[in-house]
Amino acid sequence: MSSNSFAYNEQSGGGEATELGQEATATISPSGAFGLFSSDMKKNEDLKQMLESNKDSAKLDAMKRIVGMIAKGKNASELFPAVVKNVASKNIEIKKLVYVYLVRYAEEQQDLALLSISTFQRALKDPNQLIRASALRVLSSIRVPIIVPIMMLAIKEASADLSPYVRKNAAHAIQKLYSLDPEQKEMLIEIIEKLLKDKSTLVAGSVVMAFEEVCPDRIDLIHKNYRKLCNLLVDVEEWGQVVIIHMLTRYARTQFVSPWKEDDGLEDNEKDFYDSDEEQKEKSDKKKKAYTMDPDHRLLIRNTKPLLQSRNAAVVMAVAQLYWHIAPKSEVGIISKPLVRLLRSNREVQYIVLQNIATMSIQRKGMFEPYLKSFYVRSTDPTMIKILKLEILTNLANEANISTLLREFQTYVKSQDKQFAAATIQTIGRCATNISEVTDTCLNGLVCLLSNRDEIVVAESVVVIKKLLQMQPIQHGEIIKHMAKLLDSITVPVARASILWLIGENCERVPIIAPDVLRKMAKSFTSEDDLVKLQILNLGAKLYLTNSRQTKLLTQYILNLGKYDQNYDIRDRTRFIRQLIVPNEKSGALSKYAKKIFLAQKPAPLLESPFKDRDHFQLGTLSHTLNTKATGYLELSNWPEVAPDPSVRNVEVIELAKEWTPAGKAKKEKPDKKFYSESEEEDSSESSSDSESESGSESGEQDEEGDSSEDSSEDSSEHQSESGSESEAENKRAGQKSSRTKGKRDSEDVDKENENSKTSDSSDAESSSIEGSSSGSESESVSESESESRKVTKEKGKKPKQDGNPLTKDVSLLDLDDFNPVSTPVALPVPALSPSLIADLEGLNLSASSSVISVSTPVFVPMTTHVLLHRMSGKGLAAHYSFPRQPCIFGDKMVSVQITLNNTTDRKIENIHIGEKKLPMGMQMHVFNPIGSLEPGGSITVSMGIDFCDSTQTASFQL
């Protein structure tokens, strides 16, 4: 069936990706069906006629064009009536594209969509999982309160669907239904509770997102699923990983005690130097008793660590914030290198990462000091990135590196970007206040900048010098005189106001200059900025009080000008000053203290980082970025003083295991069988014997062929077929390897979960077979009736096998029945595909090595395709290449490369092959076999292997 080749490709922005259009649009020729239309009425009429045609090919072509219009951002809403007529089409390709269109426009055209609601309800029973899922998505996109009961029923049914893909869409629909009708909350929580128990990695991220949206305060729903979510984390798609990590961060802050107490204790060791040995021993004993990390706390920190190597910036940022908020301070340093790596990303990612680093670097300078040069500003950086890097450099400045940084800042001041140059001057001012050794050096440098040609640089220097002089007890009369001369040339209001303020504060130290400055200012008072006028009034008042003989008339003149100013602030200040400093019969008691009021000692300004107050927001959130609480922000709670009961996270399966003990003996003979196929183990719980169902994946089928004769003919475990014993021995070896990597506590948890999975119904088995088929199996998974009949025939000729330890189980599987058959190789916490294991598997007769290679293909990672040969350069032959991220079959040191060749001409292209190769020394290439001919419009994908010798050199060849 065509749906088998269809890959799940859920986008990371919330799960509403256009999966159905993927397969169909892949057949569009490179000449570009997307470019064949415009948005004018004539084209739309053509599309309507094609949609009303009797030919499926015309309808399919029309739907491809319409989906293309949507992809290019064009409005296709007026085609809704014509499209919705085809919702009941029997052609599966047309139906898929119609659903893609309806998901986009159902909310806008609710009335027309409601007319087809019976069709959507029928589609919820469709045999094809993609159609079922799409029908649910369309149904949940029709935001009309009248259909809430129908949506609720559909979500309930979908949440119990055999396909994990449909269950995933049910989780997405929960959020839509909740926003439409919040009164359904209780029923939706029941469905969320059920879906949280789901063992599929495809569902995990979506259901946690629904949990966060509907009932984020119901922490009790997470208890039983906490360990499972921690173990599944590495195999969930990236979007789901981000959501789960943020949720588990909040969970950890409510369920575990603070790990920072231990670090605080370590910091206090020096203070105990003079204590007696007994006192020290008592204190150390108290510290030991005070804190022991909960194994579940450690499990979360350990299982998120590999994700710091993720290629997705959001995942790395999520793990970084988790470590920052819940890990012991001695372990947080591990996140600095991955965060610095993200600075090679695009500017939007850099902006968010730098903001978070700026917040971290205030509290923990040591984390980022080794990477100081990574924060040096590049000329190509946008201004927002430059200013954030400056902020981080200021936070990291200390006595050891300040001389290097000041040399760097000297270069930045000369920048053509004036906003950045001004920010650099502020940075120099902050360094001068933070590090007393360089205060005078910075002040002299800033005074030199006063003679700069650029007015903005001069103005910013004046403002910073004013702040520095406030902090200096030593008098700097010469600098103030120099700045007074600048009043004739500087026009920036803030700088002029700063100079006037400085002269006013120090008017007794510059008695000759101050009155002359006031005279000049009185001349230009009416044309000055409001900020400058206020400082002229203040200067006049201070001089009136200290030097009234020279400035009395001048001050009264200025007060008269201010009395009739257009700005009410200035009029108000003028009246206030007049009453305060000019004594008359109406003057109150305050006029006696006028001098003390105006010339009081002012506190020095505090030059702080603007990121100082952001640490109360969770890192990596929108609220942290905006520095204000955003809608939907969930605050991190404080650590509890006493840890809540950890037993709530235990999964109770002991009685269940005892109840199944007799049949369990038969089940335990080959516990590692599901190394190849997860559905085999789950089906065995139905038959209470060692019968194994067929998996949807090829590896599962091969396993069954290899073991069917063994199962029917053996009388004891000693008389096994050679291939069966080899397979079992191999699996045991894999089990022993992985069991060494897990702690005792984890092994018990995994055993419990494995036992629990035995008693689950066959829905998980069916769901795993559907997942297998989606990732490249040859046909749909075996139908229920067929698998039932096979199970019955197997049971007849089978005897239960005995095992020495029926109730215990090797920990080799790490809950593999919780994972998808296909997973990202880097994410596995168990070294399941070690080189020795692959070498052993190649010796089996089950073609297991090929199965292993297919297993490692990442499903949820979007494949990036690069242009190898443009169709214009290749005279009609276009070539694209991609790295499928799977072991290369041509050699263990080679990188697998897939090349897709497209013939965009109207004639046949013959004899396509690799010609002359220009490879650097040591590089090797395994070329594809020559292609005899490629039909017009045809496409073919071939594989190559290239050994790049761990270098970044390119491989050049002629095609």
N, C-alpha and C positions, 0 to 999 in steps of 0.2 A: 504494500500500500504506500502511496506517496508520502504519507505523513511520517513514515519511518525515517526518512532522510532529513527530517526537519529538526533543527537543533534549538534547544531552549536558550534564548539569549535575552534574559530579563535585564533591562537597563537599570543603572544604579540610582536613578532619580526617584524611585518610588514605585517601580514595578509595572508601569503601564507602557511597556515597549511594544512595538508593532511586530511581534514574532511572526504573525501569520503572513506578513508581506515578504518575509525574508526569502523564502524558497521561491516564490513566484517572481520577485523582482530580479533574482539571480539569473533568470533566463533572458533578460532584456539585452539586446545586442549593444556592444560598446558605442555604436553610433549615437545611442542615447534616445530611448523612447521618452525619457523625461523632458527632453528638449523639443519634442515634436508638436507641442501645443502652446497656445497662449491663452490668457484668461478672457478673451473676447467671447461674445455671445455665440458667434458662428461655431466655434470649436465646441462649446458646451452643447449646442444642438446636435452636432455630429456624435458626441458621446452619448447623448440621450437616445439617438437612433440606434447606436450600436448596442446599448443596454436593452433595447426593446427587440433586438434581433432574435431570430430563432436559433442562431448558431452560437454554440458555446464559445467558439474561438473568438468571435467578435466581442462577446460580453467580457471574456477574460482580458482581451486587449484593452477594452475600455476601462476595466477596473484597474489594470496596471497603470494606465495613464492618470486615472483619478488619484490613486494612492501616490503617484509621482507628484501630482499637483500639491497634495497635502504635505509631502516631504519637503517641497520647495517653499512652503509657507503660503501658498495661494489658497484663496477661498473657494471651496467646492460645495458649499452648503446648498446651493440651488439645485444640485443634482440629487438631493436626498430622496425625493419621491421616486425617481427613476432607479436609484440604487436599491432602495428598500424593497422594491418588487422582487428583486433577485435573492432575497434572503432565504427563500425556500428552494433555491436551485439545487439540483442533484449533483452538479459538478462540484467536487470538494474544493478545487482551487478557487473557483468563483466565490464559493461560500466563505472561504477564509478571508478573502480580500474584502468582501462585503462587511464582514464583522469588524475588520480593521477600520473601515470607513465609519461604521455605526458607532464604534467606541468613541471616535473623534467628535461626531456630530449629534449623538443621541440626546445630550443635555440641551443643545440649542433647539432641536426639532422634536420636542417631547411628544406633541400630539401625534405626529406621524409615526414616531417610534412605538407609541402605545398601540397603534393598529396592528403591529406585528408581534405583540407580546406573546400570543399563543404559539407562534413559530419559535420564539426564544425558549419557551417552556418545553416544547418538543425537543429542541436542540440540546436541552440539558440531559436528555436520555440518549443522545447520539453515541454510537460505538466509538467514535473518534474522540480521543481526550482533548485535542486542540479545539474541536467544535464545542465540546461541553464547556471548556474553560472560557472560550470567546463569548458564548451565549451568556454566561454568568457575568462577564465583564460588561457586556452591552446592557444587560438587565440592571446592573448596579449603577450604570451611567445615566439611566433615565431617572432623574431626580424629581419624582412626583410622589407625594405622600400616600396617594391612593394605592400604590403597588407595594407598600412596605411589607404587608403580610406575604406577598408572593416572593419578594426578595429574601425575607427571613427563611421561608421554606426552602428556597433554592440554596441558600448558604448552608443550612443544616444538612441538606442532602450532599452538597459538594464537599462539606467538611469530612464526610465519611466515604468519599469517592476512593476507588482503588488507585487512581493516578495521583501521584504527589503533585503533579503540575496543576491539576484541578483544585487540590486542597490549598495549594499556594494562592491561587486566584480567589478562593473562598476567604482566605485571610485578608486579601486586599479589599474584598467586597465588604468585610466587617467594618472597616474604617469609613467607607462611603455611606453605609447604612446608618452608622452611629451619627455622622454629621447631618444626615437627613432627618433622623428621628432619635434624639438622645434618650427617649423613654424606653427604648429597646435594650438599654444597657445591661440589665440582669441576664436576659436571654443570650446576649452576645458574649457576656463573660463566661457563660457555660460552654459556648462553642470554643472560645479562646482557651479555656482550661483543657478541653479535649484535644485541641490542636497542639497545645504545648507539649503534650505527651507523644506527639508524632516523632518517629525516629528518622524521618527523611531530612537530609540537609537542605533540600530544596524548599521545605516548608518553614524551617526554623527562623530564618531572618524575617519572613513576612509576618509570622504569627507574633513575634516579639514586637514588631512595629505596630501591629494591631493592639497588643497589650499596652504599649506606651501611649497610644492614642486614646484608648477607651478606659483603661483602669490602671494607670501607672502606680497607684497607691496600694494595689492588691499584691504586696510582696509575698503573701502566703501561697500564691499560685506558682511562684518560682522555686520554692524550697525543694520540692521533690524532683524538679527538672534541672536544678542548678548544675549538678555534676555532669549530666548529659550535655547541657549546653556548653560547658567548658570543654568537654571532649570533642564535641562536634565542631567547635569554632573554626578549626583550621580548614575544614572542608566546606564550610558554608560559602556562598558567593559573596563577593566583596561588599556589596551594598548591605547584605545581611550581617556581615561581620561588624561593620561600623555600628549598626543599631544594637546588636547584642552586646558589644563591648561597652557602649554607653549605659545600657541598662544594668549590666553586671557591675559597673563602677558604682552606680547608685546603690545597688543591692549590697555590695561589700561594705559600704559606709554605714549601713544600718545593722549588719549582722556580725561584724568582726570588731575587735578592739583595735585601737590605734597601734600600728607597728612603729610609730615614731618615738614612743616612750623609751624603747630600747636604745635608739640612737642618742636621745637626750642623755641617757645614763652614760653612754660611752664618752660623750663630750665632757662630762663632769669629772672624769678620772684624774685630771691634773689637779683639781682642787683638793683631792683626797691625799695629796703627796705626804702631808705631815700627820695624817691620821695614824693611829696605832694599827697594828696588823689585825687585831680583833675587830676594831671598828670597820676596817676595810672589808673584812670577811663578811661581817653582818650586812654591810651595804650591798656587796656583790650578791649575797644570797637573796636579799630582798629584790634585787633587779632580776635575778633569775626567776624568782617566783612571780614577779610582777608581770612578765610577758613571755608567752610562748605562742608562736604563730599557729593559728588554726590550720590544719592540713587542707581544708577547703580554700582558705585564703591563699595558701601556697600553690594549690592546683590552678587557680585563676591566673596568678602571676606567671607560673611556669608555662601554661598553655597559650598565653598571649605573646610570649617572647618571640617565637618564630615569625609572627606576623610583622615584626619590625622590618623584616626583609621583603615585605610585600611590595609589588610594583605600584600599588594603588596608594596615592598620597593620603587619602582620607583614612584608610586603614592604619597606616603608620601613625598619623596624627591621633587617631582614637586610642591606639595602644600607648602612645606617649602620654596622653592625658590620664590614662588608667594608671600607669606607673607613677606619674606625678602625684596623683590623689590618693593611691592606696598602697603603694609599695614602700618598704623600708627605705629610709633616706640613703642608706649605703648602696642600694641597688638602682637608684634612679639614674645614675650616671650613664647607664647603658643606652638611654634614649637619645643622647646628644648626637652621636654619629649618624643615626638614621634621619634625624631632623635636618642636620647639615646637608645630608645627601639630597633632601627634597628641594634645596635651594637651587638645584640644577633644573627644576621644573619651570613651567611657564609663570608669568608674572603674577597671575591671580593666586596660584598656589604659594608662591614665594611670599606674597603679602600676608596671607593667613599664618603661614609657618613663622615668619619673622615676628608677627605680633605675639604669638605664643612664646617664642624664644625670648622676646623682650620682657615679658612678664616673669618667665622663669629666671632670667639672668639677674634680676633684682635680688632674689632670695638666694640663688645658688650660682655665684660667679664661677666657681671652680669647674662646673660642668662644661662650660663652653670656652674657657680660656685656651685650651689646646687648639681650638679651631678659629682663633682670632682673625687670621688672614682670610678666612671664608667670608667674613663680614666687611671686608674692604669694598669700597664702592667702585663699581665699574662705570665707565662713561656711557655705556648703553642702557644702564638701569633707568627705569622711569623714576620720577621725583618721589613718589610715595615709597618706593623700595629704598631709595637712597636715604630718606629721612629715618626709616625704620632701622636701617643698618647703623646709622649714626647713633641712634638711641641705644642699640645693643653695645656698640663700641664704648659709649660713655659709661654704661653699666659695668663693662668689663675692665675699665681703666683702673690701674693701680700704680704704685710707685715703680714697679718693675718695668711696665710697658708704656708708661705715659710719654716718655721721650719719643718712642716710635710713633705713637698715636698723634702727638702734636705735629710731627713732620708730615704725617698723612693729612692732618687737618689743614696744614698750610697750603697743600695742593688743592683741597676742596674749596677753600675760600676763593680761589681764582676761577672757579667753575663759571661757565656761561649761564648755568641754571641759577637764577638769582634767589629763588625760594630756598634752594639747597644751600647756597652760600650763606644766607641769613641763618639757616638752621645750624650750620657749622659754627658760626660765631657764638650762638647760644650754647652749643656743646662745649666750646672752649671755656665759656664762663662757668658752666657746671663743673668741668674738670678742675678749674681753678679753685672753686669752693670746696670740692670733695677732697682734693689732694693739696695740702698746705705747702708742700715743697715746691710746687710749680705756680703758686698764686702770683708771685711777682713777675715771673716769666710770661705768664698769660696776659697779665695786665699791660706789660710793656708791648707785647705783640698786638694787643687790641688798640693801644694808643697809636701804634704805627699804622694800623688800618684806618685811622681817622683821616689820613692824607690820601686815601684811595680815591680814584676817580669815580668809582661807582657810588652813587648816592645811597642805594639800599644797603650796601656793605657798611658805609659810614654810619647810617642811622642805626643799624642793628648793633654796631660796636658801641655807640653812645649809650644805648639802652642797657647793654650788658655791663659797660664800665660803671654806669650809675649804680647798678645792683652790687657790683664788687666793691665800690667805694663805701657803700653803706656798711659792708661787713668789715672794712679795714679800720682799726683803731688809729692807725697812723694817718696824719693829715697829708692829703695829696693836693696842695694848693696849686701846684704847677699844672697838673692835669686839668683842674677846673678852669684855670685861666685859658688853657689851650682850647678847651671845649667852648668857652664863651665866644671865642673868635669865630667858631664854626657857625654861629647863629646866622651870620650874613649869607652863608652858602647853603646850609641844609634847609630843605623844604618839607621833609617828611614830618608830619605833625607829632608822632610819638617821640621822635628824636628831639625836636625843639622843646616839647613839654618836659622831657627828661633833663635837658640842660638847665632849663629854668628852675626845675625842682631842686637840682643839685646846687645851683647858685643861691636859691632861697634858703636851703638848709645850712649852707656854709657862708651866709652873707656877712657874718662877723669876721670870717677869715679872709674874705676878698672885699674889703670895705670900699675900695676905689672902683672896682669893676662893676659891682652889683648895681649901684644907682644908674650907671651909664647904660647897662643892659635894660633896666626898666624904662629909661628914656627912649631907647630905640623901639622897645616893644609898644610903648604908648602910641608911637607914630603909626604903627601897623596894626593896632588892636582890632579895628573894624574888619580887616581883611583876613585875620587869622582864623584857624580852625577852632571849633568849640573847645577841644581838649587843651589847646595852647592858651586860649582866653582864660580858662579856669586857673591855669598855672601862673598867668600874668597877675591875676587878682591875688593869688596866694603870695607871690613874690612882693607885690605892692604892700600887702598887709604885714609881711615879715619885716620889710625895710622900714615901714612906718613905725613899727614898734622898736626897732634897733637903731635907726638912723633917721628920725623924723625931721631933723633940721634940713637935710638935703632932699628928702623925698615926700614931705607932707603934701605939697601942692600937686606933685605928680600923681600921688596915690589917689587924691580926691578927684583929679581929672579922669583917672581910669575908672573909679567908682561911678562917676557920672556917665561915662560911656557904657558901662555895664548895666546901669539902671534901665536903659532904653534898648537893650539888645533884643534881638528877635527870639533868642533861645530862652525859655523860662528857667532852665537850670542856672544860667549865668545871671539872670535878673535876681533869682532867689539867693544865689551865693553873694551877690553884691549887697543886697539888703542885710543879710546875716553879718557880713564882714563890717559894714558901716556901723551897725549897732554895737558890734563887739569892740572895735578899735577906736572909734571916734567918740569920746565921752561927751555926754550931754545930760540934761535933767532926766530924760527918759531912760537912760542906761541902767541896766540892772546890775546885780552883784557880780555877774560874770566878767564884766569889762575889767575888773581888777586882775583877773587871771588870764587876760588875753595873751600875754607873752608866753606864759607856761603852756597854754593850749596850742599856739601856733608853732612854738619852738621846742616842743617836747621831744624827748629821745625816741626815735622811731625804731621799732624792731627790724632787724635785717631781714630781707626777703629770703624765703627758703626755696632754693632751686632744686626741685624734685622731678623725678621722672613722671611723665603723664601716665605711665603704666603701673604706678605704685598702688593705685586703688582698684586695679582690675582683678586682683587675685581672689576676690570673693566670688567671682563667677567661675564656673567650670571651664577649663581650657578647651579650646576647639569648638565652642558653641557660638551661636550668633550673638548672644548677649555679651560674651567676652569681646567679640570683634567690635560691637557697637558701643560697648561700655555702658549699656543700659539694659534693663530687664526686658527681653523680647517676649511676645505672646507665646505661651506654651513652654516657657523655660521651666525646667524642674530643678530646684535647688538641691545641692548636695547636703545631706544632713551631717551633723557633727558625729564623730565617733561615739559609740555608746561606752559608758563607763564600765559596764559589765557585759560580757558577750552573751547574746541570747542563746537559747538551747541549740547546740549544733545537731542534735539528733533529728530535728525536723527535716534535715536534708537526707536522712537515710531512707532508702526505698525498701518498704517491707515486702519481702518475697520469701521469707524463711518457711512459713507454713505451707506456702504453695509448693516449694521445692520438696518438702517432706511428702506432701500428698502425691507428687508425681514420681516418687523415688522408684517404684517398680519399673515403670516405663522408662525412667531416666537412665537406668542401666543400659538399656538398648541405645539410648540417645548419646551416651557419653563416649562411645567407642571412637568416633571420629569427630571430636569437637572442632577441629580446625578445617573441616570441610568447607565452611563458608569463606575461607580465604579466597576461593574463586567465585562463589555465588552465595549471596546473602539469603536468597529466597529458599534455598534448600533447607536451611536450618529452621526457618520459620514454618515451612509446610510440615516439617516432621512433628510439630506439636499437635497437628490435627490428627495424625494417624497413630500417635503414641508409639511409634516404632522408628527404625532407622531409615525408613523410606525417604527418598529425596526427590523433590519436584524439579522440573526443568526450569532453569533460569532464562530470562529474556536475553542474556548476553551469550556470546559465542563460547566464552570460557566455561559457563555453566553447562552448556550442551555437551562440550567435550568431556567435562568431568563425568557426566552421567554415562556417556558411552563407555568411558574407561572403567566405570565402577559397576555397571549393571550386571555384568556376568559375575563379578565378585560377590555382589549382594545376593544373587539367586543361588549360587552354588556352594558358598562356604558353610562349613559346619562349625568351625571355631576360628578364632582370630589368628591361628597359626597358619591356616591354609588359605592364604590370600594370593590373588594373582600378582604377578611381578610388578605390573604398572601400578596397581592399587597400593602395594606396600611401599613402593618408591614415593608415591604421592603423599602417603600418610607420613612417612618418615620425614619428607621434606617439610610438610606442614608443621610437624613437631619441632623441627629445627627452627623454623620461623617463630614458633611459639616461644621456644626457650630464649631466643634472642630478645624478643620484645618484652618477655616477662622480666628480664634483667633490667630493663629501662624503667620499669614502673615500681613505685613504692608499695609496701605491703598494704597500706590503707587504700590506695587506688585499685589494687588487684581485687580487694573485697568488694569495692563499689562496682567494678566492672563485672565481677561474677554475678552480683545481684541483678544488675541490669540485664545481663545475658540470660539469666534464669527467667527474669520477668518477660523477656522477649519471646521465650518459648511458649508462654501461655497466651500470647496475643493471637488474634484471629488472623485469617489468611489475607487480610487486606494489605498488610505490609509486604507479603510475598508478591502479591499481584502488583503493588505499586513499584516494587523494585524491578520487576520484570518490565514494567512500562518504561521506567527510567533507562533500563538497559537498551530497550528497543530504540529509544530516542537518541542514544549516543552511537548508533551505527550498527545495530543488529540487522540480520538479513530479512526478517519478517516479523509480524506482530507476535507478541508473546502467546504461549499456548493457552488456549481457552480453558475456562474452569472445568468444563465437563471432560475435556481431553485429559487434563492433568489429574483429575479425580480418578479416571479409568486407569491411568498409568499407575497411580498410587495403589489402587486395589490389586492390580496384577503383581506389583512388587511385594505387597504384604503377604500374598499367599505363600511364596516360596522363601520366606525369611524367618530366621530364628534370632531372638534377641542375643546381642553380644554382651559379654561380661567385661567389666573393667575393674581394675583394682581399687579405684577411688571414685565411686559413682557420683558423689555429691560435690566433688571439687572439679575445677576446670582450669586448664592452662590459661594464662592471661594474655596469650599471644594475639588475641583478636582485637583488643582495645575497643570492644563494642562495635565490631565491624558491621553488625547488623543495623547499627544506627547510621552507617554511612551509605552514600550512593555507591554503586558499582564503579563509577568513574570519578576520580578525584584528582586534584592538583598534586603532582608528585612532591613538591617542596613542602606541602602542608602536612604530610603524614607525620604524626608524632612518633610512630614506630618505624624503624628502618626496614620496612617490609620489602623493598626492592634493592637489597644490597647486591653488589656485583657477584658475590659468591652464590647468592640465591638465584640470580638470573642464569648463571652458568649451570647450576644444577638443574634448573627447569628446562634448559635447552636439551638436556639428556633424556627427558621424558618422551614417551610416545604420544603424548596428548596434545601436541602443538601448544604446550602451555606457555612457551616463551613468547609466541605471538600474542597470546592472550594477555600476558603481562604487559607487553608493549602497548597494546590497545588500551589497557587499564589506565595508563598514565596520561592519557590525553585530557587536558583541562576543558571542561564543558563550559563553565561559566565565565572563562576569561575571554574577552572579545579578541579575535585574531586580527592583528594589524597587517595590512597588505601594502606592499611597496611596489612602485612601478619599476620594472626591469627594462622593458622596451616599449616605448610609446608607439601607438599604431601609425603615427606619421613617419617616425624614423624607420619603423620596420616595414614600410610599404604595405600596410594593412594587417600585419601580424603584430598583435599586442601581447605583451608578457608581463605578468605580475608575480611577485614572489612573497612568501611568508614563512615564518619559523613556527612550525606546529608544536614546539615544546614537548617533543616525545623522543625516546631513544632512537638513534639512527640505526637502521637495519644493515647499513653498509660497513659499519665499523664503530667500535665503542668510543673512539676519540672524535668521531665525525659529528657535525651538527646537521640535523635533518632540515632540508629546505624543500618546500613545495612550490612548484612553478605552474601557474595556470596560463595556458596559451589560448588566445582567442583569434579566430580568423574573422576580421571585420570587412573583408572584401566580398565581392560577388563571384569570385572564382576560387578554385581549389588551390591550396598551398601544399607543395610536395616536398618530401625529404627535409624535415626539420630536425637538425641535429646540432651538437656542440662542435664548433670548429676549433680554431687556434686558442690555446689557453695561455694566459700570461699570469703565472702564479709566482708569488715571492718564495724565497728559499724555504724549503721544509713544508710548505702548504701542499695538501693533497686534495684531489676532487674525484668523486665517483659520479660520472655523468649518466644521464638517462639514455635509454635505448633510442635510436633514431625513429622518428614518427614518419611513416610512409606518406600519409596525406591528411589534410585537415579540411573538411567540407566548409563551404561558405557559411558564415554565421556560427560555425562550430566552435566548441571549446573542449580542451582536454587538460587534465592536471597530471603532472609527472613529479617524481621525487628524485632528489639528488642528495649526495652527502659531501660536505666540505669540512676538512680538518684545518681550522684557522690557526692551529698551534698556539692557542690562548693569546692571540694578538688581535689588534684592531685593524690589521691591514685588509685591504679589499681583494676579492678574487675577481679577476677580469677574464672574460672569454668571449668568443664570437658565437653568435646564435644564427 
